[in-house]
């Protein structure tokens, strides 16, 4: 039987050469939450239940006026989804489109994308945690870069 994974164990698995700004925070309803940055991307490691999975979570916000304008156009939304869809599909775990209140929504109403990868106790180790974190950071960076490219193209066109 696999035992519970502790906050101390997860912190020991993190590669300090790529993980920055590590903070242990107290979030109500969680056993532990670790906030960190990897490749300048904020990511949370959350464990809610003693024997539950470790959740790696990254939120990428569409929080600029330009991005909101981009999402209001069906043509631009379609282009953005066409560009980011393969990256979202290839990122381990799942993604959820969230509205301004943090509820799941359709792409037209999205204000952010949450990427989440779960690692269950029987598969938890340093390799799994670091691979998951790096995949989420890479996907989040790709999302941000893609939006920036489309915004630049809109300014030029």
FENFEN-V811870 format. One line per field, one symbol per residue. ss: DSSP state (H for helix, E for strand, C for the rest). Layout:
ss->???
This chain:
ss->CCCCCCHHHHHHHCCCCCEEEEEEECCCCCCEEEEEEECCEEEEEEECCCCCCEEEEEEEECCCHHHHHHHHCHHHHHHHHHHHHHHHHHCCCEEEEECCCCCECCHHHCCEEEEEEEECHHHCCHHHHHHHHHHHHHHHHHHHHHHHHHHHHHHHC
